[in-house]
């Protein structure tokens, strides 16, 4: 059973656009001269992406999410370990939900 031709064309088109944007970014960064500003920006990017993904969930969880987010931020500030901070935030969220 084959998919509808328009659906297949849409999927292939989206795959092509996704591939082009990813390889285009790598190509552009490869052609640019390294600078301290660009290096600092790229070093901060993973944390910024993580915050952008986690912040809506923290806000949607209400007070429990705020407490868990504060716990995760405290662990991150003290240990500089994002994975440990995520685990601490998840544990804190579960504990607060069970208590309340």
MOWOBEL-V212587 format. One record per pair of residues at least 24 apart in sequence whose ideal C-beta (glycine too) atoms are under 8 Angstrom apart, sorted by the first residue. I is the first residue (numbers start at 1). J is the second residue. D is the distance in Angstrom with one decimal. If there is no record, write none. Layout:
I,J,D ; I,J,D
//
This chain:
46,82,7.9 ; 47,82,7.1 ; 50,82,6.7 ; 61,93,6.8 ; 63,96,7.7 ; 63,100,7.8 ; 64,93,5.9 ; 64,96,4.3 ; 64,97,5.4 ; 64,100,6.6 ; 65,93,6.8 ; 67,92,6.2 ; 67,93,7.8 ; 67,96,5.2 ; 68,92,4.3 ; 68,93,3.7 ; 68,96,6.4
//
